[in-house]
Amino acid sequence: MARAAGYLKAAFAVAVGMNLAEAVWDPSGLAWTAARLAAAALFTVALVAYVALRLLRWRRTRSERP
């Protein structure tokens, strides 16, 4: 769970950094587009993994209650 949260934080930091770079400087080209798509994919995977693990943990704790 902590590892998934760490990956999510890192992916979020990369996405925010790329948005700040794009706000200050107008990068373009195939390399920038590929980097943006890769960052979006990594963020999406990290978010889905984090939510899935949270749901599994919630279900497990809920089923353990008497």
Predicted model as a PDB file, atoms N, CA, C, CB and O in Angstrom, pLDDT in the B-factor column:
MODEL        1                                                                  
ATOM      1  N   MET A   1       0.826  -1.187   0.000  1.00 77.00           N  
ATOM      2  CA  MET A   1       0.000   0.000   0.000  1.00 77.00           C  
ATOM      3  C   MET A   1       0.870   1.250   0.000  1.00 77.00           C  
ATOM      4  CB  MET A   1      -0.939  -0.002   1.203  1.00 77.00           C  
ATOM      5  O   MET A   1       0.617   2.194  -0.749  1.00 77.00           O  
ATOM      6  N   ALA A   2       1.888   1.248   0.839  1.00 84.00           N  
ATOM      7  CA  ALA A   2       2.775   2.408   0.911  1.00 84.00           C  
ATOM      8  C   ALA A   2       3.548   2.578  -0.395  1.00 84.00           C  
ATOM      9  CB  ALA A   2       3.752   2.268   2.092  1.00 84.00           C  
ATOM     10  O   ALA A   2       3.807   3.701  -0.829  1.00 84.00           O  
ATOM     11  N   ARG A   3       3.907   1.476  -1.007  1.00 87.00           N  
ATOM     12  CA  ARG A   3       4.636   1.545  -2.272  1.00 87.00           C  
ATOM     13  C   ARG A   3       3.748   2.140  -3.366  1.00 87.00           C  
ATOM     14  CB  ARG A   3       5.134   0.143  -2.687  1.00 87.00           C  
ATOM     15  O   ARG A   3       4.210   2.957  -4.163  1.00 87.00           O  
ATOM     16  N   ALA A   4       2.486   1.737  -3.408  1.00 84.00           N  
ATOM     17  CA  ALA A   4       1.555   2.279  -4.400  1.00 84.00           C  
ATOM     18  C   ALA A   4       1.343   3.771  -4.168  1.00 84.00           C  
ATOM     19  CB  ALA A   4       0.205   1.531  -4.346  1.00 84.00           C  
ATOM     20  O   ALA A   4       1.253   4.539  -5.126  1.00 84.00           O  
ATOM     21  N   ALA A   5       1.264   4.185  -2.914  1.00 87.00           N  
ATOM     22  CA  ALA A   5       1.112   5.608  -2.605  1.00 87.00           C  
ATOM     23  C   ALA A   5       2.356   6.377  -3.037  1.00 87.00           C  
ATOM     24  CB  ALA A   5       0.850   5.814  -1.097  1.00 87.00           C  
ATOM     25  O   ALA A   5       2.248   7.496  -3.538  1.00 87.00           O  
ATOM     26  N   GLY A   6       3.520   5.797  -2.850  1.00 89.00           N  
ATOM     27  CA  GLY A   6       4.758   6.439  -3.281  1.00 89.00           C  
ATOM     28  C   GLY A   6       4.831   6.590  -4.787  1.00 89.00           C  
ATOM     29  O   GLY A   6       5.251   7.631  -5.294  1.00 89.00           O  
ATOM     30  N   TYR A   7       4.423   5.555  -5.502  1.00 87.00           N  
ATOM     31  CA  TYR A   7       4.396   5.629  -6.969  1.00 87.00           C  
ATOM     32  C   TYR A   7       3.407   6.685  -7.442  1.00 87.00           C  
ATOM     33  CB  TYR A   7       4.033   4.263  -7.573  1.00 87.00           C  
ATOM     34  O   TYR A   7       3.676   7.411  -8.400  1.00 87.00           O  
ATOM     35  N   LEU A   8       2.271   6.768  -6.774  1.00 89.00           N  
ATOM     36  CA  LEU A   8       1.268   7.763  -7.140  1.00 89.00           C  
ATOM     37  C   LEU A   8       1.800   9.176  -6.905  1.00 89.00           C  
ATOM     38  CB  LEU A   8      -0.027   7.541  -6.341  1.00 89.00           C  
ATOM     39  O   LEU A   8       1.595  10.061  -7.736  1.00 89.00           O  
ATOM     40  N   LYS A   9       2.478   9.391  -5.786  1.00 91.00           N  
ATOM     41  CA  LYS A   9       3.063  10.701  -5.501  1.00 91.00           C  
ATOM     42  C   LYS A   9       4.119  11.061  -6.538  1.00 91.00           C  
ATOM     43  CB  LYS A   9       3.675  10.721  -4.094  1.00 91.00           C  
ATOM     44  O   LYS A   9       4.174  12.202  -6.996  1.00 91.00           O  
ATOM     45  N   ALA A  10       4.945  10.110  -6.907  1.00 92.00           N  
ATOM     46  CA  ALA A  10       5.999  10.372  -7.894  1.00 92.00           C  
ATOM     47  C   ALA A  10       5.394  10.683  -9.264  1.00 92.00           C  
ATOM     48  CB  ALA A  10       6.955   9.163  -7.998  1.00 92.00           C  
ATOM     49  O   ALA A  10       5.838  11.609  -9.942  1.00 92.00           O  
ATOM     50  N   ALA A  11       4.394   9.921  -9.667  1.00 91.00           N  
ATOM     51  CA  ALA A  11       3.749  10.166 -10.962  1.00 91.00           C  
ATOM     52  C   ALA A  11       3.048  11.513 -10.966  1.00 91.00           C  
ATOM     53  CB  ALA A  11       2.745   9.048 -11.290  1.00 91.00           C  
ATOM     54  O   ALA A  11       3.054  12.216 -11.976  1.00 91.00           O  
ATOM     55  N   PHE A  12       2.449  11.873  -9.852  1.00 90.00           N  
ATOM     56  CA  PHE A  12       1.796  13.177  -9.746  1.00 90.00           C  
ATOM     57  C   PHE A  12       2.820  14.298  -9.840  1.00 90.00           C  
ATOM     58  CB  PHE A  12       1.012  13.283  -8.431  1.00 90.00           C  
ATOM     59  O   PHE A  12       2.581  15.304 -10.508  1.00 90.00           O  
ATOM     60  N   ALA A  13       3.958  14.132  -9.176  1.00 93.00           N  
ATOM     61  CA  ALA A  13       5.014  15.148  -9.234  1.00 93.00           C  
ATOM     62  C   ALA A  13       5.537  15.319 -10.656  1.00 93.00           C  
ATOM     63  CB  ALA A  13       6.168  14.774  -8.293  1.00 93.00           C  
ATOM     64  O   ALA A  13       5.791  16.443 -11.088  1.00 93.00           O  
ATOM     65  N   VAL A  14       5.699  14.229 -11.381  1.00 92.00           N  
ATOM     66  CA  VAL A  14       6.148  14.314 -12.774  1.00 92.00           C  
ATOM     67  C   VAL A  14       5.115  15.038 -13.622  1.00 92.00           C  
ATOM     68  CB  VAL A  14       6.416  12.911 -13.348  1.00 92.00           C  
ATOM     69  O   VAL A  14       5.467  15.895 -14.432  1.00 92.00           O  
ATOM     70  N   ALA A  15       3.850  14.704 -13.444  1.00 89.00           N  
ATOM     71  CA  ALA A  15       2.788  15.346 -14.216  1.00 89.00           C  
ATOM     72  C   ALA A  15       2.710  16.846 -13.923  1.00 89.00           C  
ATOM     73  CB  ALA A  15       1.441  14.683 -13.914  1.00 89.00           C  
ATOM     74  O   ALA A  15       2.554  17.651 -14.842  1.00 89.00           O  
ATOM     75  N   VAL A  16       2.818  17.218 -12.663  1.00 91.00           N  
ATOM     76  CA  VAL A  16       2.786  18.632 -12.296  1.00 91.00           C  
ATOM     77  C   VAL A  16       4.009  19.348 -12.863  1.00 91.00           C  
ATOM     78  CB  VAL A  16       2.727  18.798 -10.761  1.00 91.00           C  
ATOM     79  O   VAL A  16       3.893  20.463 -13.370  1.00 91.00           O  
ATOM     80  N   GLY A  17       5.168  18.719 -12.781  1.00 91.00           N  
ATOM     81  CA  GLY A  17       6.376  19.314 -13.340  1.00 91.00           C  
ATOM     82  C   GLY A  17       6.269  19.529 -14.838  1.00 91.00           C  
ATOM     83  O   GLY A  17       6.699  20.560 -15.357  1.00 91.00           O  
ATOM     84  N   MET A  18       5.701  18.566 -15.525  1.00 90.00           N  
ATOM     85  CA  MET A  18       5.531  18.718 -16.973  1.00 90.00           C  
ATOM     86  C   MET A  18       4.531  19.827 -17.298  1.00 90.00           C  
ATOM     87  CB  MET A  18       5.067  17.392 -17.598  1.00 90.00           C  
ATOM     88  O   MET A  18       4.720  20.565 -18.265  1.00 90.00           O  
ATOM     89  N   ASN A  19       3.477  19.950 -16.506  1.00 89.00           N  
ATOM     90  CA  ASN A  19       2.516  21.027 -16.728  1.00 89.00           C  
ATOM     91  C   ASN A  19       3.149  22.396 -16.466  1.00 89.00           C  
ATOM     92  CB  ASN A  19       1.286  20.833 -15.832  1.00 89.00           C  
ATOM     93  O   ASN A  19       2.883  23.354 -17.191  1.00 89.00           O  
ATOM     94  N   LEU A  20       3.984  22.485 -15.431  1.00 91.00           N  
ATOM     95  CA  LEU A  20       4.673  23.743 -15.166  1.00 91.00           C  
ATOM     96  C   LEU A  20       5.642  24.082 -16.292  1.00 91.00           C  
ATOM     97  CB  LEU A  20       5.419  23.672 -13.834  1.00 91.00           C  
ATOM     98  O   LEU A  20       5.744  25.241 -16.696  1.00 91.00           O  
ATOM     99  N   ALA A  21       6.343  23.090 -16.793  1.00 88.00           N  
ATOM    100  CA  ALA A  21       7.267  23.323 -17.908  1.00 88.00           C  
ATOM    101  C   ALA A  21       6.502  23.805 -19.132  1.00 88.00           C  
ATOM    102  CB  ALA A  21       8.057  22.038 -18.243  1.00 88.00           C  
ATOM    103  O   ALA A  21       6.969  24.684 -19.857  1.00 88.00           O  
ATOM    104  N   GLU A  22       5.345  23.239 -19.357  1.00 87.00           N  
ATOM    105  CA  GLU A  22       4.547  23.634 -20.517  1.00 87.00           C  
ATOM    106  C   GLU A  22       3.958  25.032 -20.340  1.00 87.00           C  
ATOM    107  CB  GLU A  22       3.426  22.623 -20.756  1.00 87.00           C  
ATOM    108  O   GLU A  22       3.758  25.747 -21.322  1.00 87.00           O  
ATOM    109  N   ALA A  23       3.679  25.427 -19.090  1.00 88.00           N  
ATOM    110  CA  ALA A  23       3.148  26.761 -18.836  1.00 88.00           C  
ATOM    111  C   ALA A  23       4.205  27.839 -19.052  1.00 88.00           C  
ATOM    112  CB  ALA A  23       2.602  26.846 -17.419  1.00 88.00           C  
ATOM    113  O   ALA A  23       3.892  28.933 -19.520  1.00 88.00           O  
ATOM    114  N   VAL A  24       5.452  27.534 -18.712  1.00 91.00           N  
ATOM    115  CA  VAL A  24       6.530  28.509 -18.829  1.00 91.00           C  
ATOM    116  C   VAL A  24       7.130  28.514 -20.226  1.00 91.00           C  
ATOM    117  CB  VAL A  24       7.612  28.223 -17.802  1.00 91.00           C  
ATOM    118  O   VAL A  24       7.460  29.567 -20.772  1.00 91.00           O  
ATOM    119  N   TRP A  25       7.261  27.353 -20.781  1.00 87.00           N  
ATOM    120  CA  TRP A  25       7.949  27.187 -22.054  1.00 87.00           C  
ATOM    121  C   TRP A  25       7.042  26.337 -22.926  1.00 87.00           C  
ATOM    122  CB  TRP A  25       9.376  26.529 -21.877  1.00 87.00           C  
ATOM    123  O   TRP A  25       6.414  25.409 -22.417  1.00 87.00           O  
ATOM    124  N   ASP A  26       6.950  26.607 -24.175  1.00 82.00           N  
ATOM    125  CA  ASP A  26       6.028  25.891 -25.050  1.00 82.00           C  
ATOM    126  C   ASP A  26       6.758  24.795 -25.820  1.00 82.00           C  
ATOM    127  CB  ASP A  26       5.346  26.863 -26.025  1.00 82.00           C  
ATOM    128  O   ASP A  26       7.128  24.981 -26.980  1.00 82.00           O  
ATOM    129  N   PRO A  27       6.963  23.653 -25.168  1.00 86.00           N  
ATOM    130  CA  PRO A  27       7.634  22.559 -25.875  1.00 86.00           C  
ATOM    131  C   PRO A  27       6.689  21.918 -26.886  1.00 86.00           C  
ATOM    132  CB  PRO A  27       8.144  21.499 -24.877  1.00 86.00           C  
ATOM    133  O   PRO A  27       5.471  21.910 -26.703  1.00 86.00           O  
ATOM    134  N   SER A  28       7.252  21.403 -27.915  1.00 84.00           N  
ATOM    135  CA  SER A  28       6.438  20.716 -28.906  1.00 84.00           C  
ATOM    136  C   SER A  28       7.282  19.631 -29.545  1.00 84.00           C  
ATOM    137  CB  SER A  28       5.890  21.704 -29.976  1.00 84.00           C  
ATOM    138  O   SER A  28       8.470  19.498 -29.251  1.00 84.00           O  
ATOM    139  N   GLY A  29       6.677  18.878 -30.399  1.00 88.00           N  
ATOM    140  CA  GLY A  29       7.401  17.839 -31.098  1.00 88.00           C  
ATOM    141  C   GLY A  29       6.998  16.454 -30.643  1.00 88.00           C  
ATOM    142  O   GLY A  29       6.255  16.276 -29.678  1.00 88.00           O  
ATOM    143  N   LEU A  30       7.506  15.499 -31.357  1.00 91.00           N  
ATOM    144  CA  LEU A  30       7.167  14.103 -31.096  1.00 91.00           C  
ATOM    145  C   LEU A  30       7.687  13.622 -29.741  1.00 91.00           C  
ATOM    146  CB  LEU A  30       7.722  13.222 -32.198  1.00 91.00           C  
ATOM    147  O   LEU A  30       7.001  12.872 -29.047  1.00 91.00           O  
ATOM    148  N   ALA A  31       8.886  14.045 -29.364  1.00 89.00           N  
ATOM    149  CA  ALA A  31       9.457  13.611 -28.084  1.00 89.00           C  
ATOM    150  C   ALA A  31       8.628  14.120 -26.907  1.00 89.00           C  
ATOM    151  CB  ALA A  31      10.905  14.099 -27.953  1.00 89.00           C  
ATOM    152  O   ALA A  31       8.379  13.378 -25.957  1.00 89.00           O  
ATOM    153  N   TRP A  32       8.202  15.378 -26.967  1.00 90.00           N  
ATOM    154  CA  TRP A  32       7.393  15.939 -25.883  1.00 90.00           C  
ATOM    155  C   TRP A  32       6.033  15.246 -25.818  1.00 90.00           C  
ATOM    156  CB  TRP A  32       7.210  17.462 -26.073  1.00 90.00           C  
ATOM    157  O   TRP A  32       5.540  14.944 -24.731  1.00 90.00           O  
ATOM    158  N   THR A  33       5.439  14.998 -26.957  1.00 90.00           N  
ATOM    159  CA  THR A  33       4.154  14.306 -26.985  1.00 90.00           C  
ATOM    160  C   THR A  33       4.283  12.899 -26.410  1.00 90.00           C  
ATOM    161  CB  THR A  33       3.608  14.246 -28.417  1.00 90.00           C  
ATOM    162  O   THR A  33       3.420  12.455 -25.652  1.00 90.00           O  
ATOM    163  N   ALA A  34       5.336  12.210 -26.761  1.00 92.00           N  
ATOM    164  CA  ALA A  34       5.573  10.862 -26.234  1.00 92.00           C  
ATOM    165  C   ALA A  34       5.794  10.907 -24.728  1.00 92.00           C  
ATOM    166  CB  ALA A  34       6.785  10.211 -26.929  1.00 92.00           C  
ATOM    167  O   ALA A  34       5.297  10.046 -24.003  1.00 92.00           O  
ATOM    168  N   ALA A  35       6.531  11.897 -24.256  1.00 91.00           N  
ATOM    169  CA  ALA A  35       6.757  12.030 -22.811  1.00 91.00           C  
ATOM    170  C   ALA A  35       5.462  12.323 -22.080  1.00 91.00           C  
ATOM    171  CB  ALA A  35       7.775  13.133 -22.525  1.00 91.00           C  
ATOM    172  O   ALA A  35       5.225  11.785 -20.999  1.00 91.00           O  
ATOM    173  N   ARG A  36       4.617  13.172 -22.658  1.00 91.00           N  
ATOM    174  CA  ARG A  36       3.321  13.478 -22.033  1.00 91.00           C  
ATOM    175  C   ARG A  36       2.435  12.238 -21.977  1.00 91.00           C  
ATOM    176  CB  ARG A  36       2.601  14.602 -22.803  1.00 91.00           C  
ATOM    177  O   ARG A  36       1.789  11.981 -20.961  1.00 91.00           O  
ATOM    178  N   LEU A  37       2.402  11.479 -23.051  1.00 92.00           N  
ATOM    179  CA  LEU A  37       1.598  10.248 -23.060  1.00 92.00           C  
ATOM    180  C   LEU A  37       2.125   9.235 -22.056  1.00 92.00           C  
ATOM    181  CB  LEU A  37       1.581   9.630 -24.461  1.00 92.00           C  
ATOM    182  O   LEU A  37       1.345   8.571 -21.374  1.00 92.00           O  
ATOM    183  N   ALA A  38       3.438   9.113 -21.964  1.00 93.00           N  
ATOM    184  CA  ALA A  38       4.031   8.184 -20.996  1.00 93.00           C  
ATOM    185  C   ALA A  38       3.720   8.612 -19.568  1.00 93.00           C  
ATOM    186  CB  ALA A  38       5.552   8.094 -21.198  1.00 93.00           C  
ATOM    187  O   ALA A  38       3.384   7.776 -18.730  1.00 93.00           O  
ATOM    188  N   ALA A  39       3.828   9.904 -19.285  1.00 92.00           N  
ATOM    189  CA  ALA A  39       3.517  10.405 -17.939  1.00 92.00           C  
ATOM    190  C   ALA A  39       2.043  10.185 -17.608  1.00 92.00           C  
ATOM    191  CB  ALA A  39       3.869  11.903 -17.822  1.00 92.00           C  
ATOM    192  O   ALA A  39       1.710   9.809 -16.484  1.00 92.00           O  
ATOM    193  N   ALA A  40       1.170  10.415 -18.567  1.00 92.00           N  
ATOM    194  CA  ALA A  40      -0.266  10.201 -18.340  1.00 92.00           C  
ATOM    195  C   ALA A  40      -0.558   8.727 -18.088  1.00 92.00           C  
ATOM    196  CB  ALA A  40      -1.085  10.703 -19.543  1.00 92.00           C  
ATOM    197  O   ALA A  40      -1.362   8.393 -17.218  1.00 92.00           O  
ATOM    198  N   ALA A  41       0.086   7.852 -18.840  1.00 93.00           N  
ATOM    199  CA  ALA A  41      -0.121   6.411 -18.650  1.00 93.00           C  
ATOM    200  C   ALA A  41       0.391   5.960 -17.282  1.00 93.00           C  
ATOM    201  CB  ALA A  41       0.583   5.615 -19.766  1.00 93.00           C  
ATOM    202  O   ALA A  41      -0.274   5.192 -16.587  1.00 93.00           O  
ATOM    203  N   LEU A  42       1.572   6.439 -16.902  1.00 92.00           N  
ATOM    204  CA  LEU A  42       2.127   6.069 -15.590  1.00 92.00           C  
ATOM    205  C   LEU A  42       1.237   6.569 -14.457  1.00 92.00           C  
ATOM    206  CB  LEU A  42       3.551   6.635 -15.426  1.00 92.00           C  
ATOM    207  O   LEU A  42       1.006   5.850 -13.485  1.00 92.00           O  
ATOM    208  N   PHE A  43       0.739   7.791 -14.579  1.00 92.00           N  
ATOM    209  CA  PHE A  43      -0.141   8.321 -13.554  1.00 92.00           C  
ATOM    210  C   PHE A  43      -1.427   7.508 -13.467  1.00 92.00           C  
ATOM    211  CB  PHE A  43      -0.457   9.784 -13.833  1.00 92.00           C  
ATOM    212  O   PHE A  43      -1.897   7.204 -12.371  1.00 92.00           O  
ATOM    213  N   THR A  44      -1.992   7.158 -14.605  1.00 93.00           N  
ATOM    214  CA  THR A  44      -3.229   6.381 -14.622  1.00 93.00           C  
ATOM    215  C   THR A  44      -3.026   5.011 -13.985  1.00 93.00           C  
ATOM    216  CB  THR A  44      -3.740   6.223 -16.057  1.00 93.00           C  
ATOM    217  O   THR A  44      -3.851   4.571 -13.184  1.00 93.00           O  
ATOM    218  N   VAL A  45      -1.944   4.341 -14.331  1.00 93.00           N  
ATOM    219  CA  VAL A  45      -1.656   3.023 -13.758  1.00 93.00           C  
ATOM    220  C   VAL A  45      -1.442   3.129 -12.255  1.00 93.00           C  
ATOM    221  CB  VAL A  45      -0.418   2.397 -14.428  1.00 93.00           C  
ATOM    222  O   VAL A  45      -1.946   2.298 -11.499  1.00 93.00           O  
ATOM    223  N   ALA A  46      -0.698   4.142 -11.811  1.00 93.00           N  
ATOM    224  CA  ALA A  46      -0.450   4.323 -10.381  1.00 93.00           C  
ATOM    225  C   ALA A  46      -1.746   4.624  -9.639  1.00 93.00           C  
ATOM    226  CB  ALA A  46       0.563   5.449 -10.150  1.00 93.00           C  
ATOM    227  O   ALA A  46      -1.960   4.117  -8.537  1.00 93.00           O  
ATOM    228  N   LEU A  47      -2.602   5.436 -10.225  1.00 93.00           N  
ATOM    229  CA  LEU A  47      -3.872   5.770  -9.577  1.00 93.00           C  
ATOM    230  C   LEU A  47      -4.780   4.552  -9.478  1.00 93.00           C  
ATOM    231  CB  LEU A  47      -4.582   6.888 -10.340  1.00 93.00           C  
ATOM    232  O   LEU A  47      -5.382   4.316  -8.430  1.00 93.00           O  
ATOM    233  N   VAL A  48      -4.887   3.787 -10.536  1.00 94.00           N  
ATOM    234  CA  VAL A  48      -5.720   2.584 -10.529  1.00 94.00           C  
ATOM    235  C   VAL A  48      -5.199   1.573  -9.516  1.00 94.00           C  
ATOM    236  CB  VAL A  48      -5.771   1.954 -11.929  1.00 94.00           C  
ATOM    237  O   VAL A  48      -5.980   0.962  -8.787  1.00 94.00           O  
ATOM    238  N   ALA A  49      -3.890   1.396  -9.470  1.00 93.00           N  
ATOM    239  CA  ALA A  49      -3.303   0.455  -8.507  1.00 93.00           C  
ATOM    240  C   ALA A  49      -3.570   0.907  -7.078  1.00 93.00           C  
ATOM    241  CB  ALA A  49      -1.788   0.314  -8.742  1.00 93.00           C  
ATOM    242  O   ALA A  49      -3.909   0.087  -6.225  1.00 93.00           O  
ATOM    243  N   TYR A  50      -3.423   2.189  -6.808  1.00 93.00           N  
ATOM    244  CA  TYR A  50      -3.653   2.705  -5.462  1.00 93.00           C  
ATOM    245  C   TYR A  50      -5.110   2.516  -5.039  1.00 93.00           C  
ATOM    246  CB  TYR A  50      -3.272   4.187  -5.389  1.00 93.00           C  
ATOM    247  O   TYR A  50      -5.387   2.061  -3.929  1.00 93.00           O  
ATOM    248  N   VAL A  51      -6.034   2.867  -5.927  1.00 94.00           N  
ATOM    249  CA  VAL A  51      -7.460   2.720  -5.608  1.00 94.00           C  
ATOM    250  C   VAL A  51      -7.825   1.256  -5.418  1.00 94.00           C  
ATOM    251  CB  VAL A  51      -8.330   3.337  -6.715  1.00 94.00           C  
ATOM    252  O   VAL A  51      -8.578   0.920  -4.504  1.00 94.00           O  
ATOM    253  N   ALA A  52      -7.297   0.378  -6.272  1.00 94.00           N  
ATOM    254  CA  ALA A  52      -7.589  -1.051  -6.151  1.00 94.00           C  
ATOM    255  C   ALA A  52      -7.075  -1.600  -4.823  1.00 94.00           C  
ATOM    256  CB  ALA A  52      -6.964  -1.827  -7.322  1.00 94.00           C  
ATOM    257  O   ALA A  52      -7.774  -2.363  -4.156  1.00 94.00           O  
ATOM    258  N   LEU A  53      -5.870  -1.219  -4.439  1.00 92.00           N  
ATOM    259  CA  LEU A  53      -5.329  -1.694  -3.169  1.00 92.00           C  
ATOM    260  C   LEU A  53      -6.111  -1.135  -1.987  1.00 92.00           C  
ATOM    261  CB  LEU A  53      -3.857  -1.315  -3.046  1.00 92.00           C  
ATOM    262  O   LEU A  53      -6.320  -1.837  -0.997  1.00 92.00           O  
ATOM    263  N   ARG A  54      -6.544   0.116  -2.078  1.00 92.00           N  
ATOM    264  CA  ARG A  54      -7.373   0.683  -1.008  1.00 92.00           C  
ATOM    265  C   ARG A  54      -8.685  -0.074  -0.870  1.00 92.00           C  
ATOM    266  CB  ARG A  54      -7.651   2.165  -1.274  1.00 92.00           C  
ATOM    267  O   ARG A  54      -9.124  -0.358   0.244  1.00 92.00           O  
ATOM    268  N   LEU A  55      -9.319  -0.405  -2.004  1.00 93.00           N  
ATOM    269  CA  LEU A  55     -10.576  -1.151  -1.954  1.00 93.00           C  
ATOM    270  C   LEU A  55     -10.377  -2.549  -1.381  1.00 93.00           C  
ATOM    271  CB  LEU A  55     -11.189  -1.245  -3.344  1.00 93.00           C  
ATOM    272  O   LEU A  55     -11.183  -3.016  -0.576  1.00 93.00           O  
ATOM    273  N   LEU A  56      -9.313  -3.208  -1.795  1.00 91.00           N  
ATOM    274  CA  LEU A  56      -9.033  -4.541  -1.257  1.00 91.00           C  
ATOM    275  C   LEU A  56      -8.771  -4.484   0.238  1.00 91.00           C  
ATOM    276  CB  LEU A  56      -7.838  -5.167  -1.972  1.00 91.00           C  
ATOM    277  O   LEU A  56      -9.237  -5.347   0.983  1.00 91.00           O  
ATOM    278  N   ARG A  57      -8.036  -3.483   0.682  1.00 87.00           N  
ATOM    279  CA  ARG A  57      -7.761  -3.343   2.109  1.00 87.00           C  
ATOM    280  C   ARG A  57      -9.044  -3.053   2.876  1.00 87.00           C  
ATOM    281  CB  ARG A  57      -6.732  -2.229   2.354  1.00 87.00           C  
ATOM    282  O   ARG A  57      -9.256  -3.586   3.965  1.00 87.00           O  
ATOM    283  N   TRP A  58      -9.904  -2.203   2.305  1.00 86.00           N  
ATOM    284  CA  TRP A  58     -11.165  -1.869   2.956  1.00 86.00           C  
ATOM    285  C   TRP A  58     -12.052  -3.103   3.072  1.00 86.00           C  
ATOM    286  CB  TRP A  58     -11.892  -0.761   2.184  1.00 86.00           C  
ATOM    287  O   TRP A  58     -12.658  -3.345   4.116  1.00 86.00           O  
ATOM    288  N   ARG A  59     -12.125  -3.886   1.989  1.00 83.00           N  
ATOM    289  CA  ARG A  59     -12.953  -5.098   2.014  1.00 83.00           C  
ATOM    290  C   ARG A  59     -12.421  -6.101   3.022  1.00 83.00           C  
ATOM    291  CB  ARG A  59     -13.013  -5.739   0.623  1.00 83.00           C  
ATOM    292  O   ARG A  59     -13.194  -6.755   3.722  1.00 83.00           O  
ATOM    293  N   ARG A  60     -11.093  -6.223   3.097  1.00 82.00           N  
ATOM    294  CA  ARG A  60     -10.501  -7.177   4.031  1.00 82.00           C  
ATOM    295  C   ARG A  60     -10.790  -6.776   5.469  1.00 82.00           C  
ATOM    296  CB  ARG A  60      -8.991  -7.281   3.806  1.00 82.00           C  
ATOM    297  O   ARG A  60     -11.156  -7.625   6.282  1.00 82.00           O  
ATOM    298  N   THR A  61     -10.632  -5.493   5.799  1.00 82.00           N  
ATOM    299  CA  THR A  61     -10.896  -5.050   7.171  1.00 82.00           C  
ATOM    300  C   THR A  61     -12.388  -5.145   7.488  1.00 82.00           C  
ATOM    301  CB  THR A  61     -10.398  -3.604   7.380  1.00 82.00           C  
ATOM    302  O   THR A  61     -12.766  -5.422   8.626  1.00 82.00           O  
ATOM    303  N   ARG A  62     -13.226  -4.918   6.491  1.00 78.00           N  
ATOM    304  CA  ARG A  62     -14.665  -5.003   6.711  1.00 78.00           C  
ATOM    305  C   ARG A  62     -15.106  -6.444   6.952  1.00 78.00           C  
ATOM    306  CB  ARG A  62     -15.418  -4.417   5.519  1.00 78.00           C  
ATOM    307  O   ARG A  62     -15.988  -6.695   7.773  1.00 78.00           O  
ATOM    308  N   SER A  63     -14.499  -7.387   6.243  1.00 79.00           N  
ATOM    309  CA  SER A  63     -14.880  -8.788   6.396  1.00 79.00           C  
ATOM    310  C   SER A  63     -14.318  -9.394   7.686  1.00 79.00           C  
ATOM    311  CB  SER A  63     -14.401  -9.593   5.192  1.00 79.00           C  
ATOM    312  O   SER A  63     -14.820 -10.418   8.148  1.00 79.00           O  
ATOM    313  N   GLU A  64     -13.292  -8.782   8.271  1.00 73.00           N  
ATOM    314  CA  GLU A  64     -12.708  -9.302   9.513  1.00 73.00           C  
ATOM    315  C   GLU A  64     -13.484  -8.877  10.741  1.00 73.00           C  
ATOM    316  CB  GLU A  64     -11.278  -8.847   9.645  1.00 73.00           C  
ATOM    317  O   GLU A  64     -13.282  -9.433  11.821  1.00 73.00           O  
ATOM    318  N   ARG A  65     -14.369  -7.902  10.597  1.00 69.00           N  
ATOM    319  CA  ARG A  65     -15.150  -7.446  11.748  1.00 69.00           C  
ATOM    320  C   ARG A  65     -16.134  -8.533  12.151  1.00 69.00           C  
ATOM    321  CB  ARG A  65     -15.897  -6.122  11.429  1.00 69.00           C  
ATOM    322  O   ARG A  65     -16.664  -9.250  11.303  1.00 69.00           O  
ATOM    323  N   PRO A  66     -16.376  -8.648  13.466  1.00 63.00           N  
ATOM    324  CA  PRO A  66     -17.343  -9.670  13.939  1.00 63.00           C  
ATOM    325  C   PRO A  66     -18.768  -9.337  13.633  1.00 63.00           C  
ATOM    326  CB  PRO A  66     -17.213  -9.866  15.411  1.00 63.00           C  
ATOM    327  O   PRO A  66     -19.668 -10.104  13.972  1.00 63.00           O  
TER     328      PRO A  66                                                      
ENDMDL                                                                          
END                                                                             
